[in-house]
Amino acid sequence: SVDEDLLEDSARRIVDYLRQEGYWKAEVNPPERRESDGQLTVVFTVNRGRIYRVAPGGVQVNGSQAVSPEEIRTLVRLEPNDLFVASRLGAIEGAIRQIYRTRGFAAAEIATAINETAPGFVTPVIVIKEGPRVIVGVVTIAGNEVVPVDRLRAILTLSADQPYYGPNIARDRDALLGFYLDEGYASAEVTSAPVMQPVTGDIARANVTFKIVEGPQTVIEHIFITGNLRTKANVIQRELQFEEGKPLGLTALTESRRRLSALGLFRRIQISAISHGDPR
């Protein structure tokens, strides 16, 4: 027996292989099963068509204003007379979209078309609609009650007039959360709330607020080591990256567990925080 999904996957892989070799319009009919004398024969009927190459004019890029043609040209990896591979054109489209996103063009649209200009030759066309550029306006931090704002601002890389780029916002949000976790605020939450301002000309501004819910801080009062029958407590103690009187930080916990595991002396390592009293 032959699984139907396996046959479909095989047909798709044949098509992908041929198109990587320049057979842009290659097709494979649904696999045909033929049974005879107790044997099953699977037939793939392939129509690979002709090989296609990039026309002498190369890839055309239209609509680019904020990004120079020279910079876009470095992203275009399809030269005249190269084998035309549609997936490579898709990668070029993605690279151009990415460079626009990092420059603050969050709404930029990149579209591609493939024109068959002569037998066996195509002219790929990339059309860019840039849209307004978005830059960062005011960056604020709200909700912090214990940690001062100046200390938190030193963690941020985001500042006014930078291009607005979502991953940069997420990076600073994660950095703030990591700081709180390392300071013993295990239940801390950090969210970001960009607020778009009206477009002025071809530029828009986005004010970004990082909202913090600190929660209680965990400070180490005592460290107890139990279960060590053959290993001395001071051997374990020297591998710990946290100490009494200091916050119970996530990085310190993780590194302590890693260092204890690296000793190769223990079958199981468990580090638990036992709270008592009301959290402050």
Order of alpha helices (4+ residues) and beta strands (2+ residues): alpha-beta-beta-beta-beta-beta-beta-alpha-alpha-beta-beta-beta-alpha-alpha-beta-beta-alpha-alpha
